[in-house]
Amino acid sequence: MKTVYGEMCISDCAVRKWVRIFKREDPRETILRDRKRSGRPLSASVTAHREKVDCMIRANRRVKQKEIADEVGISKERVHHIVTTVLGYRKSLPVGSQDSSL
């Protein structure tokens, strides 16, 4: 298989394991999607958190991500994700500090 598909192909061991699993089960009951697992729900990016983070930034644009994380009760990494990816905020340079060579 590696000669045809390269180094990124699935191993023979994994294929054999899947064949054993699918042979045991009824084909109509075989679910290829991930099953739900118990554990902590993904709740750090809910709308309430996004709104609270946005409100804190609008009130004080120099607020630190650590302060937001402590106030909202989520991790700094989640705050960074909400600020940059979800809300689309990014750093902007002061007017006088931009490179004049551009």
MMTF fields as JSON, N, C-alpha, C and O atoms, coordinates in Angstrom:
{
  "mmtfVersion": "1.0.0",
  "mmtfProducer": "UNKNOWN",
  "numBonds": 407,
  "numAtoms": 408,
  "numGroups": 102,
  "numChains": 1,
  "numModels": 1,
  "chainsPerModel": [1],
  "groupsPerChain": [102],
  "chainIdList": ["A"],
  "bondAtomList": [4, 2, 8, 6, 12, 10, 16, 14, 20, 18, 24, 22, 28, 26, 32, 30, 36, 34, 40, 38, 44, 42, 48, 46, 52, 50, 56, 54, 60, 58, 64, 62, 68, 66, 72, 70, 76, 74, 80, 78, 84, 82, 88, 86, 92, 90, 96, 94, 100, 98, 104, 102, 108, 106, 112, 110, 116, 114, 120, 118, 124, 122, 128, 126, 132, 130, 136, 134, 140, 138, 144, 142, 148, 146, 152, 150, 156, 154, 160, 158, 164, 162, 168, 166, 172, 170, 176, 174, 180, 178, 184, 182, 188, 186, 192, 190, 196, 194, 200, 198, 204, 202, 208, 206, 212, 210, 216, 214, 220, 218, 224, 222, 228, 226, 232, 230, 236, 234, 240, 238, 244, 242, 248, 246, 252, 250, 256, 254, 260, 258, 264, 262, 268, 266, 272, 270, 276, 274, 280, 278, 284, 282, 288, 286, 292, 290, 296, 294, 300, 298, 304, 302, 308, 306, 312, 310, 316, 314, 320, 318, 324, 322, 328, 326, 332, 330, 336, 334, 340, 338, 344, 342, 348, 346, 352, 350, 356, 354, 360, 358, 364, 362, 368, 366, 372, 370, 376, 374, 380, 378, 384, 382, 388, 386, 392, 390, 396, 394, 400, 398, 404, 402],
  "bondOrderList": [1, 1, 1, 1, 1, 1, 1, 1, 1, 1, 1, 1, 1, 1, 1, 1, 1, 1, 1, 1, 1, 1, 1, 1, 1, 1, 1, 1, 1, 1, 1, 1, 1, 1, 1, 1, 1, 1, 1, 1, 1, 1, 1, 1, 1, 1, 1, 1, 1, 1, 1, 1, 1, 1, 1, 1, 1, 1, 1, 1, 1, 1, 1, 1, 1, 1, 1, 1, 1, 1, 1, 1, 1, 1, 1, 1, 1, 1, 1, 1, 1, 1, 1, 1, 1, 1, 1, 1, 1, 1, 1, 1, 1, 1, 1, 1, 1, 1, 1, 1, 1],
  "groupList": [{"groupName": "MET", "atomNameList": ["N", "CA", "C", "O"], "elementList": ["N", "C", "C", "O"], "formalChargeList": [0, 0, 0, 0], "bondAtomList": [1, 0, 2, 1, 3, 2], "bondOrderList": [1, 1, 2], "singleLetterCode": "M", "chemCompType": "L-PEPTIDE LINKING"}, {"groupName": "LYS", "atomNameList": ["N", "CA", "C", "O"], "elementList": ["N", "C", "C", "O"], "formalChargeList": [0, 0, 0, 0], "bondAtomList": [1, 0, 2, 1, 3, 2], "bondOrderList": [1, 1, 2], "singleLetterCode": "K", "chemCompType": "L-PEPTIDE LINKING"}, {"groupName": "THR", "atomNameList": ["N", "CA", "C", "O"], "elementList": ["N", "C", "C", "O"], "formalChargeList": [0, 0, 0, 0], "bondAtomList": [1, 0, 2, 1, 3, 2], "bondOrderList": [1, 1, 2], "singleLetterCode": "T", "chemCompType": "L-PEPTIDE LINKING"}, {"groupName": "VAL", "atomNameList": ["N", "CA", "C", "O"], "elementList": ["N", "C", "C", "O"], "formalChargeList": [0, 0, 0, 0], "bondAtomList": [1, 0, 2, 1, 3, 2], "bondOrderList": [1, 1, 2], "singleLetterCode": "V", "chemCompType": "L-PEPTIDE LINKING"}, {"groupName": "TYR", "atomNameList": ["N", "CA", "C", "O"], "elementList": ["N", "C", "C", "O"], "formalChargeList": [0, 0, 0, 0], "bondAtomList": [1, 0, 2, 1, 3, 2], "bondOrderList": [1, 1, 2], "singleLetterCode": "Y", "chemCompType": "L-PEPTIDE LINKING"}, {"groupName": "GLY", "atomNameList": ["N", "CA", "C", "O"], "elementList": ["N", "C", "C", "O"], "formalChargeList": [0, 0, 0, 0], "bondAtomList": [1, 0, 2, 1, 3, 2], "bondOrderList": [1, 1, 2], "singleLetterCode": "G", "chemCompType": "PEPTIDE LINKING"}, {"groupName": "GLU", "atomNameList": ["N", "CA", "C", "O"], "elementList": ["N", "C", "C", "O"], "formalChargeList": [0, 0, 0, 0], "bondAtomList": [1, 0, 2, 1, 3, 2], "bondOrderList": [1, 1, 2], "singleLetterCode": "E", "chemCompType": "L-PEPTIDE LINKING"}, {"groupName": "CYS", "atomNameList": ["N", "CA", "C", "O"], "elementList": ["N", "C", "C", "O"], "formalChargeList": [0, 0, 0, 0], "bondAtomList": [1, 0, 2, 1, 3, 2], "bondOrderList": [1, 1, 2], "singleLetterCode": "C", "chemCompType": "L-PEPTIDE LINKING"}, {"groupName": "ILE", "atomNameList": ["N", "CA", "C", "O"], "elementList": ["N", "C", "C", "O"], "formalChargeList": [0, 0, 0, 0], "bondAtomList": [1, 0, 2, 1, 3, 2], "bondOrderList": [1, 1, 2], "singleLetterCode": "I", "chemCompType": "L-PEPTIDE LINKING"}, {"groupName": "SER", "atomNameList": ["N", "CA", "C", "O"], "elementList": ["N", "C", "C", "O"], "formalChargeList": [0, 0, 0, 0], "bondAtomList": [1, 0, 2, 1, 3, 2], "bondOrderList": [1, 1, 2], "singleLetterCode": "S", "chemCompType": "L-PEPTIDE LINKING"}, {"groupName": "ASP", "atomNameList": ["N", "CA", "C", "O"], "elementList": ["N", "C", "C", "O"], "formalChargeList": [0, 0, 0, 0], "bondAtomList": [1, 0, 2, 1, 3, 2], "bondOrderList": [1, 1, 2], "singleLetterCode": "D", "chemCompType": "L-PEPTIDE LINKING"}, {"groupName": "ALA", "atomNameList": ["N", "CA", "C", "O"], "elementList": ["N", "C", "C", "O"], "formalChargeList": [0, 0, 0, 0], "bondAtomList": [1, 0, 2, 1, 3, 2], "bondOrderList": [1, 1, 2], "singleLetterCode": "A", "chemCompType": "L-PEPTIDE LINKING"}, {"groupName": "ARG", "atomNameList": ["N", "CA", "C", "O"], "elementList": ["N", "C", "C", "O"], "formalChargeList": [0, 0, 0, 0], "bondAtomList": [1, 0, 2, 1, 3, 2], "bondOrderList": [1, 1, 2], "singleLetterCode": "R", "chemCompType": "L-PEPTIDE LINKING"}, {"groupName": "TRP", "atomNameList": ["N", "CA", "C", "O"], "elementList": ["N", "C", "C", "O"], "formalChargeList": [0, 0, 0, 0], "bondAtomList": [1, 0, 2, 1, 3, 2], "bondOrderList": [1, 1, 2], "singleLetterCode": "W", "chemCompType": "L-PEPTIDE LINKING"}, {"groupName": "PHE", "atomNameList": ["N", "CA", "C", "O"], "elementList": ["N", "C", "C", "O"], "formalChargeList": [0, 0, 0, 0], "bondAtomList": [1, 0, 2, 1, 3, 2], "bondOrderList": [1, 1, 2], "singleLetterCode": "F", "chemCompType": "L-PEPTIDE LINKING"}, {"groupName": "PRO", "atomNameList": ["N", "CA", "C", "O"], "elementList": ["N", "C", "C", "O"], "formalChargeList": [0, 0, 0, 0], "bondAtomList": [1, 0, 2, 1, 3, 2], "bondOrderList": [1, 1, 2], "singleLetterCode": "P", "chemCompType": "L-PEPTIDE LINKING"}, {"groupName": "LEU", "atomNameList": ["N", "CA", "C", "O"], "elementList": ["N", "C", "C", "O"], "formalChargeList": [0, 0, 0, 0], "bondAtomList": [1, 0, 2, 1, 3, 2], "bondOrderList": [1, 1, 2], "singleLetterCode": "L", "chemCompType": "L-PEPTIDE LINKING"}, {"groupName": "HIS", "atomNameList": ["N", "CA", "C", "O"], "elementList": ["N", "C", "C", "O"], "formalChargeList": [0, 0, 0, 0], "bondAtomList": [1, 0, 2, 1, 3, 2], "bondOrderList": [1, 1, 2], "singleLetterCode": "H", "chemCompType": "L-PEPTIDE LINKING"}, {"groupName": "ASN", "atomNameList": ["N", "CA", "C", "O"], "elementList": ["N", "C", "C", "O"], "formalChargeList": [0, 0, 0, 0], "bondAtomList": [1, 0, 2, 1, 3, 2], "bondOrderList": [1, 1, 2], "singleLetterCode": "N", "chemCompType": "L-PEPTIDE LINKING"}, {"groupName": "GLN", "atomNameList": ["N", "CA", "C", "O"], "elementList": ["N", "C", "C", "O"], "formalChargeList": [0, 0, 0, 0], "bondAtomList": [1, 0, 2, 1, 3, 2], "bondOrderList": [1, 1, 2], "singleLetterCode": "Q", "chemCompType": "L-PEPTIDE LINKING"}],
  "groupTypeList": [0, 1, 2, 3, 4, 5, 6, 0, 7, 8, 9, 10, 7, 11, 3, 12, 1, 13, 3, 12, 8, 14, 1, 12, 6, 10, 15, 12, 6, 2, 8, 16, 12, 10, 12, 1, 12, 9, 5, 12, 15, 16, 9, 11, 9, 3, 2, 11, 17, 12, 6, 1, 3, 10, 7, 0, 8, 12, 11, 18, 12, 12, 3, 1, 19, 1, 6, 8, 11, 10, 6, 3, 5, 8, 9, 1, 6, 12, 3, 17, 17, 8, 3, 2, 2, 3, 16, 5, 4, 12, 1, 9, 16, 15, 3, 5, 9, 19, 10, 9, 9, 16],
  "groupIdList": [1, 2, 3, 4, 5, 6, 7, 8, 9, 10, 11, 12, 13, 14, 15, 16, 17, 18, 19, 20, 21, 22, 23, 24, 25, 26, 27, 28, 29, 30, 31, 32, 33, 34, 35, 36, 37, 38, 39, 40, 41, 42, 43, 44, 45, 46, 47, 48, 49, 50, 51, 52, 53, 54, 55, 56, 57, 58, 59, 60, 61, 62, 63, 64, 65, 66, 67, 68, 69, 70, 71, 72, 73, 74, 75, 76, 77, 78, 79, 80, 81, 82, 83, 84, 85, 86, 87, 88, 89, 90, 91, 92, 93, 94, 95, 96, 97, 98, 99, 100, 101, 102],
  "secStructList": [7, 2, 2, 2, 2, 7, 6, 6, 1, 7, 7, 2, 2, 2, 2, 2, 2, 2, 2, 2, 2, 2, 2, 2, 1, 7, 4, 4, 4, 7, 7, 7, 1, 7, 7, 7, 7, 7, 1, 7, 7, 7, 7, 6, 6, 7, 2, 2, 2, 2, 2, 2, 2, 2, 2, 2, 2, 2, 2, 7, 6, 6, 7, 7, 2, 2, 2, 2, 2, 2, 2, 2, 6, 1, 7, 2, 2, 2, 2, 2, 2, 0, 0, 0, 0, 0, 1, 7, 7, 7, 7, 7, 7, 7, 4, 4, 4, 1, 7, 6, 6, 7],
  "xCoordList": [0.818, 0.0, 0.861, 0.497, 1.998, 2.85, 3.415, 3.655, 3.633, 4.146, 3.098, 3.449, 1.829, 0.756, 0.362, 0.247, 0.152, -0.38, 0.671, 0.353, 1.876, 2.919, 2.947, 2.293, 3.707, 3.917, 2.695, 2.617, 1.749, 0.598, -0.574, -1.68, -0.365, -1.466, -1.734, -0.919, -2.887, -3.299, -2.499, -2.159, -2.205, -1.426, -2.303, -3.524, -1.675, -2.399, -3.097, -4.205, -2.447, -2.997, -4.329, -5.276, -4.406, -5.641, -6.754, -7.906, -6.412, -7.413, -7.947, -9.155, -7.066, -7.498, -8.402, -9.372, -8.087, -8.905, -10.305, -11.292, -10.4, -11.708, -12.506, -13.716, -11.838, -12.525, -13.106, -14.249, -12.324, -12.827, -14.044, -15.023, -13.992, -15.106, -16.349, -17.438, -16.202, -17.364, -17.935, -19.127, -17.123, -17.629, -18.476, -19.431, -18.144, -18.886, -20.262, -21.211, -20.39, -21.629, -22.523, -22.073, -23.806, -24.767, -24.498, -24.402, -24.374, -24.045, -25.035, -24.673, -26.291, -27.282, -27.066, -27.525, -26.377, -26.153, -24.772, -24.434, -23.988, -22.64, -22.717, -23.26, -22.178, -22.182, -20.75, -19.849, -20.548, -19.199, -18.867, -17.708, -19.85, -19.591, -19.13, -19.374, -18.466, -18.035, -19.251, -20.221, -19.184, -20.261, -20.032, -18.902, -21.122, -20.995, -20.282, -20.492, -19.433, -18.695, -19.031, -19.413, -18.88, -19.086, -17.887, -16.798, -18.079, -16.983, -17.49, -18.693, -16.587, -16.939, -17.456, -16.825, -18.598, -19.126, -18.307, -17.688, -18.315, -17.613, -18.499, -19.393, -18.245, -19.128, -18.39, -18.986, -17.121, -16.342, -16.627, -16.336, -17.185, -17.444, -18.924, -19.353, -19.701, -21.13, -21.359, -20.483, -22.528, -22.855, -22.706, -22.248, -23.084, -22.987, -21.537, -21.261, -20.612, -19.194, -18.697, -17.959, -19.1, -18.681, -19.152, -18.387, -20.395, -20.955, -20.251, -19.971, -19.962, -19.291, -17.872, -17.432, -17.151, -15.795, -15.843, -15.041, -16.765, -16.897, -17.226, -16.674, -18.11, -18.487, -17.292, -17.092, -16.499, -15.332, -14.298, -13.68, -14.104, -13.13, -13.611, -12.821, -14.906, -15.443, -15.377, -15.187, -15.532, -15.459, -14.027, -13.805, -13.062, -11.655, -10.822, -10.572, -10.39, -9.679, -8.296, -7.657, -7.821, -6.516, -6.633, -5.659, -7.798, -7.987, -7.157, -7.053, -6.576, -5.709, -6.547, -7.593, -6.059, -6.777, -6.874, -7.863, -5.877, -5.898, -7.042, -7.74, -7.234, -8.327, -9.677, -10.591, -9.801, -11.052, -11.309, -12.429, -10.263, -10.4, -10.861, -11.732, -10.274, -10.66, -12.098, -12.84, -12.491, -13.839, -14.907, -15.944, -14.648, -15.64, -15.607, -16.627, -14.436, -14.316, -13.959, -14.361, -13.2, -12.74, -11.229, -10.632, -10.612, -9.154, -8.679, -9.441, -7.395, -6.805, -6.798, -6.974, -6.595, -6.587, -7.947, -8.031, -9.024, -10.377, -10.654, -11.291, -10.179, -10.346, -9.638, -10.193, -8.417, -7.657, -8.416, -8.502, -8.965, -9.733, -10.954, -11.226, -11.682, -12.882, -12.499, -13.143, -11.457, -11.05, -10.573, -10.98, -9.723, -9.114, -9.977, -10.181, -10.48, -11.195, -12.675, -13.206, -13.335, -14.787, -15.14, -15.964, -14.52, -14.849, -14.039, -14.442, -12.914, -12.114, -11.289, -10.883, -11.028, -10.176, -8.72, -8.332, -7.925, -6.493, -5.775, -6.379, -4.491, -3.702, -3.613, -3.519, -3.643, -3.382, -2.275, -2.242, -1.388, -0.258, -0.693, -1.58, -0.084, -0.36, 0.009, 0.855, -0.594, -0.447, 1.013, 1.431, 1.788, 3.163, 4.158, 5.3, 3.779, 4.772, 4.77, 5.469, 4.03, 4.001, 5.257, 5.833, 5.684, 6.901, 6.655, 5.703, 7.49, 7.304, 7.863, 7.674, 8.561, 9.149, 8.146, 8.471, 6.937, 5.94, 5.324, 4.469],
  "yCoordList": [-1.195, 0.0, 1.258, 2.264, 1.201, 2.384, 2.767, 3.946, 1.777, 2.108, 2.857, 3.698, 2.568, 3.218, 4.543, 5.561, 4.528, 5.706, 6.553, 7.66, 6.095, 6.865, 6.623, 5.713, 7.441, 7.277, 7.62, 7.214, 8.351, 8.803, 7.82, 8.178, 6.613, 5.654, 4.995, 5.061, 4.365, 3.659, 2.371, 1.752, 1.975, 0.753, -0.486, -0.421, -1.596, -2.858, -3.243, -3.778, -2.969, -3.3, -2.586, -3.19, -1.317, -0.554, -1.09, -1.185, -1.436, -1.977, -3.3, -3.533, -4.166, -5.468, -5.288, -6.027, -4.309, -4.035, -3.604, -4.072, -2.715, -2.263, -3.408, -3.502, -4.275, -5.424, -6.314, -6.757, -6.583, -7.39, -6.74, -7.422, -5.437, -4.725, -4.795, -5.085, -4.532, -4.482, -5.876, -6.0, -6.908, -8.27, -8.714, -9.47, -8.261, -8.631, -8.004, -8.62, -6.784, -6.027, -6.229, -6.617, -5.953, -5.978, -4.758, -3.646, -4.937, -3.807, -2.647, -1.491, -2.966, -1.885, -1.063, 0.076, -1.63, -0.937, -0.305, 0.304, -0.442, 0.112, 1.626, 2.131, 2.333, 3.793, 4.255, 3.908, 5.024, 5.487, 6.808, 7.223, 7.469, 8.743, 8.483, 7.414, 9.466, 9.345, 9.285, 10.022, 8.413, 8.324, 9.383, 9.805, 9.803, 10.785, 10.148, 8.977, 10.939, 10.456, 11.308, 12.473, 10.703, 11.487, 12.394, 12.117, 13.432, 14.357, 15.78, 16.033, 16.674, 18.078, 18.589, 18.372, 19.262, 19.794, 20.988, 21.696, 21.193, 22.336, 23.561, 23.804, 24.327, 25.454, 26.787, 27.805, 26.802, 28.026, 29.043, 30.226, 28.619, 29.562, 29.845, 30.233, 29.657, 29.934, 31.424, 32.242, 31.763, 33.138, 34.077, 35.209, 33.626, 34.477, 34.874, 36.021, 33.933, 34.245, 35.208, 36.145, 34.982, 35.883, 37.304, 38.257, 37.444, 38.77, 39.441, 40.638, 38.677, 39.247, 39.696, 40.762, 38.866, 39.226, 40.481, 41.395, 40.532, 41.699, 42.958, 44.027, 42.831, 43.972, 44.48, 45.688, 43.549, 43.956, 44.66, 45.63, 44.19, 44.823, 46.195, 47.136, 46.32, 47.629, 48.641, 49.835, 48.167, 49.053, 49.512, 50.655, 48.626, 48.95, 48.2, 47.006, 48.883, 48.19, 47.714, 46.967, 48.119, 47.67, 46.561, 46.249, 45.981, 44.9, 43.696, 43.396, 43.022, 41.876, 40.596, 40.468, 39.666, 38.408, 37.647, 36.956, 37.766, 37.111, 37.67, 36.917, 38.986, 39.603, 39.134, 38.867, 39.032, 38.554, 37.113, 36.761, 36.277, 34.867, 34.717, 33.899, 35.511, 35.444, 35.902, 35.298, 36.959, 37.512, 36.569, 36.352, 36.015, 35.166, 33.741, 33.051, 33.299, 31.958, 30.911, 29.753, 31.315, 30.384, 30.517, 31.408, 29.651, 29.667, 30.823, 31.375, 31.175, 32.233, 31.823, 32.66, 30.536, 30.051, 30.235, 30.619, 29.958, 30.146, 31.627, 31.992, 32.478, 33.921, 34.363, 35.126, 33.887, 34.246, 33.805, 34.555, 32.591, 32.086, 32.962, 33.313, 33.312, 34.143, 35.515, 36.022, 36.117, 37.468, 37.491, 38.362, 36.552, 36.608, 35.969, 36.563, 34.78, 34.039, 34.387, 34.688, 34.348, 34.551, 36.023, 36.36, 36.9, 38.329, 39.06, 40.131, 38.503, 39.101, 40.303, 41.086, 40.472, 41.577, 41.236, 40.068, 42.256, 42.069, 43.303, 44.365, 43.159, 44.291, 45.339, 45.018, 46.58, 47.65, 48.52, 48.795, 48.942, 49.755, 51.2, 51.661, 51.927, 53.357, 54.068, 53.578, 55.186, 55.885, 56.209, 56.021, 56.674, 57.084, 55.951, 56.186, 54.721, 53.641, 52.753, 51.74, 53.082, 52.264, 52.488, 53.575, 51.467, 51.533, 52.471, 52.277, 53.472, 54.464, 54.009, 54.684, 52.847, 52.385, 51.705, 51.405, 51.453, 50.766, 51.665, 51.237],
  "zCoordList": [0.0, 0.0, 0.0, -0.608, 0.679, 0.751, -0.609, -0.868, -1.489, -2.822, -3.636, -4.464, -3.417, -4.176, -3.531, -4.214, -2.197, -1.511, -0.806, -0.37, -0.68, -0.019, 1.478, 1.986, 2.172, 3.611, 4.452, 5.612, 3.901, 4.681, 4.639, 5.043, 4.169, 4.066, 5.415, 6.335, 5.504, 6.718, 6.834, 5.825, 8.039, 8.24, 8.049, 8.19, 7.732, 7.577, 8.871, 8.855, 9.978, 11.295, 11.525, 12.028, 11.165, 11.35, 10.451, 10.873, 9.225, 8.303, 8.825, 8.798, 9.298, 9.828, 11.046, 11.217, 11.89, 13.074, 12.658, 13.225, 11.671, 11.189, 10.587, 10.798, 9.841, 9.24, 10.332, 10.223, 11.396, 12.51, 13.157, 13.461, 13.369, 14.001, 13.128, 13.624, 11.832, 10.949, 10.666, 10.388, 10.731, 10.539, 11.722, 11.544, 12.926, 14.129, 14.156, 14.64, 13.641, 13.766, 12.552, 11.474, 12.765, 11.675, 10.793, 11.311, 9.467, 8.589, 8.688, 8.466, 9.024, 9.149, 10.41, 10.498, 11.38, 12.647, 12.741, 13.756, 11.705, 11.716, 11.559, 10.576, 12.519, 12.509, 12.276, 13.039, 11.242, 10.932, 11.597, 11.598, 12.157, 12.848, 14.272, 14.83, 14.851, 16.24, 17.149, 16.966, 18.113, 19.091, 20.164, 20.409, 20.797, 21.878, 23.046, 23.363, 23.683, 24.827, 26.036, 25.917, 27.19, 28.395, 28.603, 28.102, 29.313, 29.565, 29.618, 29.552, 29.733, 29.842, 28.498, 27.464, 28.514, 27.258, 26.776, 27.57, 25.484, 24.911, 25.071, 24.259, 26.118, 26.408, 26.455, 26.807, 26.111, 26.255, 25.166, 25.345, 24.051, 22.958, 22.777, 21.69, 23.819, 23.714, 23.511, 23.79, 23.03, 22.696, 23.895, 23.737, 25.08, 26.271, 26.535, 26.887, 26.369, 26.577, 25.512, 25.816, 24.259, 23.178, 23.459, 23.31, 23.862, 24.128, 25.296, 25.247, 26.349, 27.51, 27.17, 27.599, 26.385, 25.961, 25.101, 25.293, 24.165, 23.284, 24.087, 23.825, 25.047, 25.885, 26.699, 26.829, 27.246, 28.036, 27.158, 27.595, 25.934, 25.04, 24.616, 24.542, 24.335, 23.939, 25.082, 24.848, 26.313, 27.47, 27.742, 28.14, 27.529, 27.773, 26.752, 26.915, 25.703, 24.631, 25.054, 24.313, 26.209, 26.696, 27.747, 28.432, 27.87, 28.837, 28.4, 27.21, 29.368, 29.081, 28.986, 29.621, 28.182, 28.017, 29.338, 29.58, 30.178, 31.495, 32.337, 33.016, 32.292, 33.045, 32.523, 33.302, 31.195, 30.6, 31.027, 31.398, 30.973, 31.342, 32.787, 33.083, 33.69, 35.096, 35.3, 36.075, 34.612, 34.763, 34.201, 34.829, 33.025, 32.36, 32.905, 32.907, 33.368, 33.923, 32.882, 32.999, 31.855, 30.83, 30.698, 31.301, 29.924, 29.808, 28.927, 28.133, 29.089, 28.254, 26.789, 25.904, 26.534, 25.151, 24.493, 23.326, 25.249, 24.715, 24.483, 23.495, 25.386, 25.214, 23.941, 23.151, 23.741, 22.537, 21.285, 20.313, 21.307, 20.162, 19.895, 18.747, 20.939, 20.77, 20.229, 19.311, 20.791, 20.391, 18.942, 18.173, 18.563, 17.228, 16.15, 15.092, 16.399, 15.36, 15.308, 14.239, 16.444, 16.465, 16.275, 15.425, 17.065, 16.983, 15.922, 15.468, 15.525, 14.459, 14.871, 14.013, 16.162, 16.605, 16.322, 16.341, 16.061, 15.908, 16.416, 16.572, 16.671, 17.142, 16.054, 14.87, 16.461, 15.498, 16.067, 17.267, 15.218, 15.645, 15.809, 15.09, 16.746, 16.857, 15.557, 14.808, 15.285, 14.02, 13.707, 12.565, 14.642, 14.387, 14.3, 13.904, 14.652, 14.69, 13.453, 13.443, 12.43, 11.228, 10.421, 10.448, 9.704, 8.89, 7.713, 6.956, 7.553, 6.496, 5.149, 4.137, 5.136, 3.887, 2.978, 1.83, 3.455, 2.618, 1.631, 0.856]
}
